[in-house]
Each structure stands twice: as C-alpha cells, then as structure tokens.
Amino acid sequence: MGALVSPMPTFGHPLDAAALRRVAGHPEQVVGAELLRREDGPERGVRIVRLRSGEVDVDVIVDRALDLGQASVRGIPVAWLSPTGLIGPWYAEPQGMGTFRTFFGGLLTTCGLDHTLGPDEDDASHFRYPGRDRQAFPLHGRVSTQPARLIAYGVALDHERPHCFVEGEVRQASVFGEALVLRRRIELDVGGRALRVADTVTNAGYAPTPHALLYHVNLGWPLVAPGARVALAAGEPRVATDSARGADWRAVEAPVARAVEQVWEHTPRPAADGRVHVAVLNDDLGDGRAAGVEVAYDPATLPRLFQWRVMGEGHYVIGIEPGNLRIEGRHAARAAGDLVVLDPGEARSTALELRLLHGAGDVAAAADRCSEHLSAAASLDPT
C-alpha cells in the first residue's frame, strides 16, 4: 500500500477514522452514504444514495443509471432541476423527443450508451435479425432511464483516502440488439468537494456495437445568475444553433420569457494535467459568497465538448457536456471514421471529476486551472 493521503479538512480539522471516533458518536454525525427511497408523486419508489462529505451533499439516483440529482456545497444548491422534477424511469417515453417527459436535469444526466444528441435512426443489420434492419433512438439515448443494480455503497474511513462511495451496474439491452453494461463508481472524499465518476462500458453482446456517451452536467440558480461566467481555455466555438449566433457563450444573463436554447461546440485546450477544465463561476451569489462548479475530463476519451445555455424563465440553465460523438450523429461519425464501436467483450473506460467550489479562493483556483493550456506542439493525449 502506498503512503497515506492526508484527509481533507472538515470544519477546519482533518478527519480520518480515528479523529471521527474522538469527536462524533457515529460517523453519520458528519459524513454518510445513506440509501433512501422517495415516496410521493411520480418519484415514488425511486432509490437514491445520499452522499455527505461534510462539505458537499449529493443525491445519487440509483434507479436513474446512478446519475446525480440535487447537489449542494456548504448549503448552496448548484444543480438545475427541470420542470419534471425527479421522476421514476417507469414513466419513460422512449421515442423521439419523449425523453423530455422524464429529463430531470440534476447535476449529471448520462446520455448513451449507443446514442446521444437528437433523435435519430440507423442501420441494425449487424445484429443479424431479419425482422429488424433499422433501429430508432430517442433524444440522448436510453441509459438514463435504466435502473442500476446497486453493488456497494458506504463510507470507507479506514481507506488510505477516506471517502464515501456508491458503485453499481446499469444494463442497456435488447433481444437481437445491443447489450451494453455500464459499471459506475462515484467517490467523494471525507471533507472533500470533488466528485469522481469512474465508468466502464462493456459490450456484453454478440455483435460489434456503436458506443456513444455524453455527460450532461446541468447547473442552475443561484450559481447561474447575472455576473456569473463560463471559464474555458478555448478559441471561438462552433455555433450549433442559430439562436447562439452572436451571443457571448461566456456570459450569464438575467432570465427572460420564452428564451430559446443556445448550443455551442468548443475545441478546448487541455491544462498541464492533460485534462480539459471548464467551469461556471460566480464571485458573488448576492450575499457575498462565491461558488462554482468545475468539470475536468480526459479529451482522449471524450473528444467533444458542447455547451447548452437557456436564459429563460423556468428554464434557466447552463449545461456542460463532454462526449464522444460528433454533433452530426452516428452517420457522420461513421463516414468520418471516428464512430466508437465496441467488439463483443470489449470495454472502454471514462472518468469525470465534478468539483463543487465554495469561497473566493476555490473560485480563483478554478479560474486559473481553466485558463491553463498545453503548448501548441503538445499532444492532446496525456499518455
């Protein structure tokens, strides 16, 4: 075992297992990983694991692909929740734009596992079923409405890096179709503010299968408010919707009635650690506190970055969306030779870090990380 990692300070004190035994009757007085179930309305029956680090509280939605729902740092909510609210996957409408009926937003919605972005249709002949030569995909795919099998959750206080965690498996499968399995582990250090999401997708089927993945990070008020900004080391983005033309993607404006969504595609420059860092930062929420959310990922596995912005009443949100499929979809990716296809038994891993920021020091440090970049001669692949 390597050298012990010093625990993160919680309320000014480093808390490991021994320290917690001295100051708390039970670890859940300060930190926790609690399996709960929502019990009313359309969310009735939905299981969640609530992770608490002493700094961050976040709901991991077990029955929604282990996606992330409500999240806060020192009591400040940072995630956007859609008008649907948290809703059971059994209400899914898996055709066309029906995804919007159950798109709850939250800190993270996973899109995939064989399709992302707009509704589409593609060839299915590789599955060799005579009655099905085409397949249709709803907006952003199906995985977010698949319940997970919960493998483990808890608080690992005696670990070299004390943390709370959730681990599970999500299967997206069809008879004579895809069989893709997502294994996900989410960790949050005791006293920490950074969520680490580690995913591995395996083709458990019998045929080569396209694999598309997009992490839909959704940020809302009070973080998203006039005066906030998007921080990213990148040149001018590609305008993906007419409504984004001429708009400042870095700015946050006051909500207006009937605003139209705006989408950009960025070509970011990785920082010195080889990862892309992008953040939404707010130096003053209105009460003097600074906050933000920073997203970090490896562009070798997630080569696309989209930004979604709606400055509308009732839909006041900024989405940060790293993914692996070009915005034109599977047909264009296949033609360009960059469609990811998993052979039977093949697996691919990705990772995402979500750092919830609190205080002027946190926000300034994130702004510095987001402005770093490698030299023009450096490879995008940190390996």
MOURCOR-V129904 format. One record per run of one state. SS is the DSSP state (alpha for helix, beta for strand, coil for the rest). FROM is the first residue (numbers start at 0). LEN is the number of residues. If there is no record, write none. Layout:
SS,FROM,LEN  SS,FROM,LEN
This chain:
coil,0,8  beta,8,2  coil,10,2  beta,12,2  coil,14,2  alpha,16,7  coil,23,3  alpha,26,3  coil,29,2  beta,31,6  coil,37,3  alpha,40,3  coil,43,3  beta,46,6  coil,52,3  beta,55,6  coil,61,5  beta,66,7  coil,73,2  beta,75,2  coil,77,1  beta,78,1  coil,79,1  beta,80,1  coil,81,7  alpha,88,3  coil,91,4  alpha,95,6  coil,101,3  beta,104,1  coil,105,2  beta,107,6  coil,113,6  beta,119,4  coil,123,1  alpha,124,3  coil,127,6  beta,133,4  coil,137,3  beta,140,1  coil,141,1  alpha,142,3  coil,145,3  beta,148,8  coil,156,6  beta,162,11  coil,173,5  beta,178,11  coil,189,4  beta,193,10  coil,203,5  beta,208,2  coil,210,1  beta,211,8  coil,219,9  beta,228,4  coil,232,1  beta,233,1  coil,234,3  beta,237,2  coil,239,2  alpha,241,3  coil,244,6  beta,250,1  coil,251,4  beta,255,1  coil,256,5  beta,261,5  coil,266,1  beta,267,1  coil,268,6  beta,274,8  coil,282,8  beta,290,8  coil,298,5  beta,303,9  coil,312,2  beta,314,9  coil,323,6  alpha,329,7  coil,336,4  beta,340,2  coil,342,4  beta,346,12  coil,358,1  alpha,359,12  coil,371,12
